[in-house]
Amino acid sequence: MNATPASILVVDDEPDLRTLYELTLLREGYRVQTASSVQEAREQLKAQRFDAVITDMRLPDGFGMELLQHLREQQRKERCVVMTAYGSAENAVEALRSGAFDYLTKPVDLKQFRSVVASAIQGTGGVPAPRAARSGGNQNKSAASAAADPAGSTPALERMVGESAAIRNVKQRVAKVARGMAPVLIHGESGTGKELVAQALHASSQRADGPLVAVNCGAIPENLLEAEFFGARKGSYTGASQDRDGYFQAARGGTLFLDEIGDLPIAMQSKLLRAIQERSVRPLGSTQEETVDVRIVSATHRDLAADVQSGRFRQDLYYRLNVIEIVIPPLRERREDLPALCTALLARIAQESGMAVPRLTEQALAAIAAHPLTGNVRELENLLHRAVALSDGDELHVDGPALPLDSAGARAVPHQAATTSSAPAVAAGDAHATLQAPSGSHHNPGSSVPLPSDLQAWLDQQERDILIRALREAGFNRTATAARLGISLRQIRYRIARLNIAAPNDQDANDEIG
């Protein structure tokens, strides 16, 4: 309780505003020094250390960005908040990319001003969630710990498995940008682990004691979007029997993760933009706005720049969200991580099931490497779940990728199959190798068949058609069908469940063993 008050340097060339900011901060219990120019600010910084610097963007003898650059060059600990009234979107993005902790748009709302300053000083939410306010001591302790080790191995960071150059770059970028307030846009294909990166950003930040609220923007009915995001008051719509908070209020003092942001309807995009700009939301049915202190992290598998060009995504919102971009590489670009990924995923499967899983062998790794894995880590996890369920014995057995059907309904045999028995198996270390047709081949039986846009869905449909045909011929007797197809009863049960194949009602009991 007797800790020395935080010290703040306020830099603004307008005397009235400078006095207003000073009095506001003094009432909050801070020690305050002021400067009216870049030169005065440099002299103050030379004379003493501060906890935070709040500077106007434009000053008589230069720009506030010069002070920010000075702090970075000197490796000073002061966090810098920039105030701007000129083209706020572009200037804010420039300031955040240059290392500013946050920014304010003039004319500054004093409630928002106090919130941002508190966030910069404490390293946690200036407007904390109720439970955060009751545990401030632990919160500050955790924040100090995060500051001491910004790249610390949090559980979320450790879950980003792999040591390839591509995934190391992602980890380094997460550690570098986690501590600030700058919005982050995570871009990657489906199944690459965008939410995992968001969790690592939050866990490595000084907001780690606050909530992380994840929202799938494509999963909310359009007519409920506003209430879900901003909250609603009792009676504001049919069924609203009591006041309820939205995602912004729930994430107060923490991080709001907007997954699949590209799926957000254009009308909601403008409302989201305003909430981010103003740092306040108005619940449905309310006449009052509520200040919210959240860090925005968003993710998408779409090309948002292309969506901006086509008019499907607002350009101003895109620039707001894409201050810092983290690109997650697809699994095909880091196949050297396959052994580590398989080991980690199998350990998770064992923990979730409470059972020992079969041992991962080089043969199993080779079979996994032969799959295209277009669904990335999510597809790899599904593949391992299926292998564990269907494997007998102590070693994991993984089926290779299914071959396409020929016109007669049989699996096509690749040209090089004749030499398969004498060809060496693919080693685990060759998991990233690509397959090439033999130089002497003159004809590819499948060359006239158009390639599917979704290979896994196409293969599933082929497998489903074959199973339905075999089941019908066997009178939907699963034991007979399994024998006909040369697979076990356990495998036929699994495939029927996975492909959602239902037997006619009068045939449900026609399976004396299954």
ABEGO torsion letter per residue (X at the ends): XABBBBBBBBBBABAAAAAAAAAAAAAAGBBBBBBABAAAAAAAAAABBBABBBBBABBAAEBAAAAAAAAAAAGBABBBBBBBABGAAAAAAAAAAAGBABBBBOBBBAAAAAAAAAAAAAGBBABBBAAAAAAAAAAAAAAAAAAABAABBBAAAAABBEABAAAAAAAAAAAAAAABABBBBBBBBBGAGAAAAAAAAAAABAAAABBBBBBBAAABBAAAAAAAAAEBBBGABBGBABBBBBAAAAABGBBBBBBGAAABBAAAAAAAAAAAAAGBBBBBGBABBBBBBBBBBBBBABBAAAAAAAGABBAAAAAAAAABBBBBBBAAAAAAAAAAAAAAAAAAAAAAAGBBBBBBBAAAAAAAAABAGAAEAAAAAAAAAAAAAABBEABBBBBBBBBBBBAAGBBBBBAAAAAAAABBBBBAAAAABBBBBBAABABBAAAABBBBABAAAAAAAAAAAAAAAAAAAAGGBAAAAAAAAGBBAAAAAAAAAAAGBBBBAAAAABBAAX
